[in-house]
Amino acid sequence: MQSRLMSMIEAIVNVLVGFWVAVLTQMLVLPLFDLHASFSQNIGMGLIFTVVSLVRSYLLRRFFNALHRPEKPAEVAGSSS
């Protein structure tokens, strides 16, 4: 199972790559819809989406890791701790 730290590192790398893909995509796609944003506005929008994506990626990773945790063994009858 992946540790929380490794989940965060994976999410950060994934989101950093996604940030630049998003900024470049915005710069290409927005003008097709007659929406024009400066480079700094594209960076700002990219940063907002990056924060949302980072939180989403981390929470989904933790959720799916929790689904695969081994169950605790049932207590044996008659044993005392």
C-alpha positions in Angstrom: 0.0 0.0 0.0 1.2 3.5 -0.8 2.0 5.8 2.1 0.3 9.1 2.6 3.6 10.9 1.7 4.0 9.0 -1.5 0.4 9.7 -2.4 1.0 13.4 -1.9 4.2 13.3 -4.0 2.5 11.4 -6.8 -0.4 13.9 -6.7 1.9 16.9 -6.8 3.9 15.6 -9.8 0.7 14.7 -11.6 -0.8 18.1 -11.0 2.3 20.0 -12.0 2.3 18.3 -15.4 -1.5 18.8 -15.6 -1.0 22.6 -14.8 1.2 23.2 -17.8 -1.0 21.0 -20.0 -4.0 23.0 -18.8 -2.4 26.4 -19.4 -1.3 25.5 -22.9 -4.7 24.0 -23.7 -6.4 27.2 -22.4 -4.2 29.3 -24.6 -5.2 27.3 -27.6 -8.9 26.6 -26.9 -10.2 29.9 -25.3 -9.7 31.9 -28.5 -11.7 29.3 -30.4 -14.7 30.5 -28.2 -13.8 34.1 -28.7 -12.4 34.3 -25.1 -9.1 36.0 -24.8 -7.0 35.9 -21.7 -3.5 37.2 -21.1 -0.7 34.8 -20.2 -0.9 35.9 -16.6 -4.7 35.3 -16.6 -4.1 31.8 -18.0 -1.5 31.2 -15.3 -4.0 32.4 -12.6 -6.8 30.2 -13.9 -4.3 27.3 -14.1 -3.3 27.8 -10.5 -6.9 27.8 -9.3 -7.6 24.5 -11.2 -4.3 23.1 -10.0 -5.2 23.5 -6.3 -8.6 21.9 -7.0 -7.0 19.1 -8.9 -4.3 18.5 -6.2 -6.9 18.2 -3.5 -9.1 16.0 -5.7 -6.2 13.7 -6.6 -5.0 13.3 -3.0 -8.5 12.6 -1.6 -9.4 10.1 -4.3 -6.0 8.3 -3.8 -6.6 8.0 -0.1 -10.2 6.8 -0.6 -9.1 4.0 -3.0 -6.2 3.0 -0.7 -8.7 2.8 2.2 -10.8 0.4 0.1 -7.9 -2.0 -0.2 -6.8 -2.0 3.5 -6.7 -5.5 4.9 -9.4 -6.1 7.5 -8.4 -6.6 11.1 -8.6 -10.3 12.1 -11.6 -11.1 14.3 -10.8 -11.6 17.9 -10.5 -15.2 19.0 -13.2 -16.3 21.4 -11.9 -16.8 24.9 -8.7 -14.8 24.5 -8.1 -11.9 26.8 -5.7 -9.0 26.5 
